[in-house]
Amino acid sequence: MKPNHITVIAIFFFILSACTPKMATQTPQPVNIEVTDKKGNLILLGKSTRERLAQPPFDVWYTKNFEAYTVDSTTANQIKPLLKNKQFLLFMGTWCGDSRREVPRMYKILDYCGVKHSQIQLITLNNSDTAYKQSPGHEERGLNIRRVPTLLIFENQREVGRVVESPITSLEKDIQAIVTGKPYEHRYKDLVNPKPAM
């Protein structure tokens, strides 16, 4: 080979390696980020764990509402086998009264049904004016999370339904309607997909 060809080949490989995308090293996102809101209350933000909810100061409402709830075992036994291949994405605010009431109940039902912790992802949202109902990782983006808590149920990476803020009938019966494909609309359905004016 002539020296010019070697130079051209070397330049080609240099450009090729420079333009080839590299595998980005993904830094794991922090879990259970704790901040103080404008009222001075401790809140969680972003990816969180249920175990953190069971610790102070959140345990005051989490444990109370978890232990006080009685699962509708008849309905839960019917949905138990239908939840094995589902994934759950749960958005809440540790500052939100509805979340404090409903999230412990949701966990109790999912426990009763034998849903694995790995099937549930908990995302806690902000209550500040500038980042209202947002998480640091923006997991809520594109999912129309307007009210909390919102429990999204997925099968094969496709949303099959959601319970928003509070159930229509009961958590167990609402989840049953979703996973069996029965007609179900959460209470704010028309606010997410407004009907055209007549």
C-alpha positions as CSV (number, residue, x, y, z in Angstrom):
1,M,0.0,0.0,0.0
2,K,1.1,3.5,-0.7
3,P,1.5,5.9,2.3
4,N,-1.4,8.0,1.1
5,H,-3.8,5.0,1.2
6,I,-2.7,4.2,4.8
7,T,-3.3,7.8,5.8
8,V,-6.8,7.8,4.2
9,I,-7.7,4.5,5.9
10,A,-6.4,5.7,9.3
11,I,-8.5,8.9,8.9
12,F,-11.5,6.8,7.9
13,F,-11.3,4.6,11.0
14,F,-10.6,7.7,13.2
15,I,-13.8,9.4,11.9
16,L,-15.8,6.2,12.1
17,S,-14.8,5.6,15.8
18,A,-15.5,9.3,16.6
19,C,-19.0,9.1,15.1
20,T,-20.0,5.8,16.5
21,P,-22.3,6.2,19.5
22,K,-20.8,5.0,22.7
23,M,-22.8,3.1,25.4
24,A,-23.6,5.7,27.9
25,T,-22.9,4.7,31.4
26,Q,-26.2,5.1,33.1
27,T,-26.0,6.5,36.6
28,P,-28.6,5.0,38.8
29,Q,-31.2,7.5,39.7
30,P,-31.3,8.3,43.5
31,V,-34.2,6.7,45.4
32,N,-36.2,8.2,48.2
33,I,-35.1,11.8,47.6
34,E,-36.2,13.8,50.7
35,V,-36.8,17.5,50.5
36,T,-38.7,20.0,52.6
37,D,-41.7,21.7,51.0
38,K,-42.6,25.4,51.5
39,K,-44.5,24.6,54.6
40,G,-41.5,22.9,56.2
41,N,-42.9,19.3,55.8
42,L,-40.6,16.5,54.7
43,I,-41.7,15.0,51.3
44,L,-40.4,12.3,49.0
45,L,-39.6,13.0,45.4
46,G,-39.0,10.7,42.4
47,K,-38.5,6.9,42.5
48,S,-39.4,5.8,46.0
49,T,-39.8,2.7,48.0
50,R,-42.7,1.4,50.0
51,E,-40.3,0.6,52.8
52,R,-39.6,4.3,53.1
53,L,-43.3,5.1,53.5
54,A,-43.3,2.8,56.5
55,Q,-40.7,4.9,58.3
56,P,-41.1,8.2,60.1
57,P,-42.6,10.7,59.4
58,F,-44.7,8.9,56.7
59,D,-45.4,5.9,58.9
60,V,-48.0,7.9,60.9
61,W,-50.5,7.8,58.0
62,Y,-49.1,4.8,56.0
63,T,-49.2,2.2,58.8
64,K,-52.5,3.4,60.1
65,N,-54.3,3.3,56.8
66,F,-52.6,0.0,55.8
67,E,-53.6,-1.8,59.0
68,A,-57.1,-0.3,59.1
69,Y,-58.1,-1.5,55.6
70,T,-59.9,-4.7,55.1
71,V,-59.4,-6.3,51.7
72,D,-62.5,-7.5,49.9
73,S,-61.1,-11.1,49.8
74,T,-63.8,-12.4,47.5
75,T,-62.9,-9.9,44.7
76,A,-59.2,-10.1,45.5
77,N,-59.2,-13.9,45.1
78,Q,-60.8,-13.5,41.7
79,I,-58.2,-11.0,40.4
80,K,-55.2,-12.6,42.1
81,P,-54.3,-14.9,39.1
82,L,-54.9,-12.0,36.6
83,L,-52.2,-9.8,38.2
84,K,-49.3,-12.2,37.8
85,N,-48.2,-10.7,34.4
86,K,-49.1,-7.1,35.2
87,Q,-46.9,-4.2,36.0
88,F,-48.0,-1.3,38.2
89,L,-46.8,2.3,38.1
90,L,-48.1,4.2,41.1
91,F,-47.9,8.0,41.3
92,M,-48.5,9.7,44.6
93,G,-47.7,12.8,46.7
94,T,-46.6,12.2,50.3
95,W,-48.2,15.6,50.9
96,C,-51.6,14.6,49.4
97,G,-54.5,13.4,51.6
98,D,-55.9,11.2,48.9
99,S,-52.5,9.5,48.4
100,R,-52.1,9.0,52.1
101,R,-55.5,7.3,52.3
102,E,-55.5,5.2,49.1
103,V,-51.8,4.2,48.6
104,P,-51.6,2.1,51.7
105,R,-54.8,0.4,50.7
106,M,-53.5,-0.3,47.2
107,Y,-50.4,-1.9,48.6
108,K,-52.5,-4.0,51.0
109,I,-54.6,-5.3,48.1
110,L,-51.5,-6.0,45.9
111,D,-49.9,-7.8,48.9
112,Y,-53.0,-9.9,49.3
113,C,-52.9,-10.8,45.6
114,G,-49.3,-11.9,45.8
115,V,-48.0,-9.1,43.5
116,K,-44.2,-9.0,43.7
117,H,-42.4,-5.8,44.8
118,S,-40.6,-5.9,41.4
119,Q,-43.9,-5.5,39.6
120,I,-44.6,-2.1,41.3
121,Q,-42.8,1.2,40.7
122,L,-43.6,4.0,43.1
123,I,-43.1,7.6,41.9
124,T,-43.6,10.4,44.4
125,L,-44.4,13.9,43.0
126,N,-43.7,17.4,44.0
127,N,-46.1,20.0,45.4
128,S,-44.1,23.1,44.7
129,D,-45.5,25.8,42.4
130,T,-42.8,25.4,39.8
131,A,-42.8,21.6,39.7
132,Y,-46.4,20.7,40.7
133,K,-47.1,17.0,40.3
134,Q,-43.7,16.4,38.7
135,S,-40.9,14.1,39.7
136,P,-37.2,14.9,39.3
137,G,-36.9,12.2,36.6
138,H,-40.1,13.2,34.9
139,E,-41.5,9.7,34.9
140,E,-45.0,11.3,34.7
141,R,-44.2,12.9,31.3
142,G,-46.7,11.9,28.6
143,L,-48.9,9.9,31.0
144,N,-51.5,12.5,31.8
145,I,-50.9,12.4,35.6
146,R,-53.3,15.2,36.7
147,R,-54.4,13.8,40.1
148,V,-52.8,11.7,42.7
149,P,-52.7,8.9,43.5
150,T,-52.9,7.4,40.1
151,L,-52.3,3.7,39.7
152,L,-51.5,2.6,36.1
153,I,-51.8,-1.0,35.2
154,F,-49.7,-2.4,32.4
155,E,-49.6,-5.6,30.4
156,N,-46.9,-6.2,27.8
157,Q,-45.8,-2.6,28.3
158,R,-49.3,-1.3,27.3
159,E,-51.5,0.5,29.7
160,V,-54.7,-1.4,30.3
161,G,-56.3,1.0,32.7
162,R,-55.9,3.3,35.7
163,V,-57.4,4.2,39.0
164,V,-57.3,7.9,39.6
165,E,-57.4,9.6,43.0
166,S,-60.1,7.3,44.5
167,P,-62.1,4.3,43.2
168,I,-65.5,4.4,41.5
169,T,-66.8,1.3,43.3
170,S,-64.0,-0.1,45.4
171,L,-60.3,-0.5,44.7
172,E,-60.7,-4.3,44.3
173,K,-63.7,-4.0,42.0
174,D,-62.2,-1.2,39.9
175,I,-59.0,-3.2,39.4
176,Q,-61.1,-6.3,38.6
177,A,-63.0,-4.3,35.9
178,I,-59.6,-3.1,34.4
179,V,-57.9,-6.5,34.3
180,T,-60.9,-8.4,33.0
181,G,-61.5,-5.9,30.2
182,K,-64.9,-4.8,31.5
183,P,-66.0,-1.2,30.7
184,Y,-64.3,1.0,33.3
185,E,-63.7,4.8,33.4
186,H,-62.0,6.5,36.3
187,R,-63.8,9.4,37.7
188,Y,-61.7,12.0,35.9
189,K,-61.8,10.4,32.4
190,D,-63.6,13.3,30.8
191,L,-61.0,15.8,32.2
192,V,-58.2,13.8,30.5
193,N,-60.0,13.3,27.3
194,P,-62.6,16.1,27.2
195,K,-65.6,15.5,25.0
196,P,-66.1,18.0,22.1
197,A,-68.6,20.8,22.8
198,M,-71.9,20.4,21.0
